[in-house]
Amino acid sequence: MDKFKRIVAYFLRRLIQAIPIILAIIVVNFLLLRLAPGNTADVMAGESGSATPEFVAALRERFGLNQPLYVQLYLYIKNVLMLDLGYSFRNSMPVSELIMQRLGPTLLLMCTTFVISIGLGSLLGIISASRVHGWRDSIISLLAIVAYATPLFWIGLMLILLFSIHLGWFPASGMETVAAFNEGWARVKDIAWHLVLPAVTLSLFYMATYTRLMRSTVIDQYGMDYVLTAYAKGLNERQIMMRHVIRNAILPIITLAGIQVGALLGGSVVVESVFGWPGLGLLAYEALFARDYNLLLGIFFFSACLVVVINLFVDILYTFIDPRIELR
């Protein structure tokens, strides 16, 4: 019970400390987007084909773009503090509703990517470190370097070309079969089938990172004194690996996983765009070209909050994996 109280107190304290960081992110994102050329009024006026100066001025007034920049920033921060992320004029609905609609597919893709990349990456790293400079180590290290260096969009396109167009095993885009109206387990299977190629594409890069990190960490752990002590006690290599080495080597993996949440959201923009996956990444891509600043700012704000919360959970998870770590 005391530990639970300490965890809650730590979580609340860290959330309070994160408020200035979130506010700074809001201000920086707002100013950067406003400094970019073009805005929603210009895009919509251009699409009309014959926009008059009066029509453009009316659009700017409707979107609040005719006000000074500091006034726009003040009003936006005020609205965010009231949990109002604004209105998407391009989609004709509140930003918060749009984000909630697209959040599920993105979380599904992210969670699947984490499971694949951390699970397989750690396993490959352990296999590679168990026989350093052997043939398995050489092959795994080479494949990890290739996967790390290959652009995500190219991997996605090649997977579509091979498994969707030539072999016809997996769908090329979307989250569900159009007009299938599946329900129950049939719908789950359909979504899982569509998820395979996007998840594999996004996982390869991060799996390579975790493989290399786990390999180096396991090698370092084998040089520690506690491993020599375990050998002296008569434990075999498998027992030492399972009871001691992996438990200590997994901490850097968890740290990196928390840090890479933001990068994973950025990578999902590319992957979701390639595969037409209806998540936040594709929504951000569409909002960027439409100059839908309210929507972009809402996605950035939500992503920043998500990164902060996940890193808090990572800090708390440390205490369960390694009892020597205490929350302060």
Secondary structure as UniProt FT lines:
FT   HELIX           2..35
FT   HELIX           40..48
FT   HELIX           53..63
FT   TURN            64..66
FT   HELIX           69..81
FT   TURN            82..83
FT   STRAND          87..88
FT   TURN            89..92
FT   STRAND          93..94
FT   HELIX           95..130
FT   TURN            131..133
FT   HELIX           135..149
FT   HELIX           152..159
FT   HELIX           160..166
FT   TURN            178..179
FT   HELIX           185..222
FT   HELIX           225..232
FT   TURN            233..234
FT   HELIX           237..240
FT   HELIX           241..245
FT   HELIX           246..259
FT   HELIX           261..275
FT   HELIX           280..289
FT   TURN            290..291
FT   HELIX           293..321
FT   TURN            323..324
//
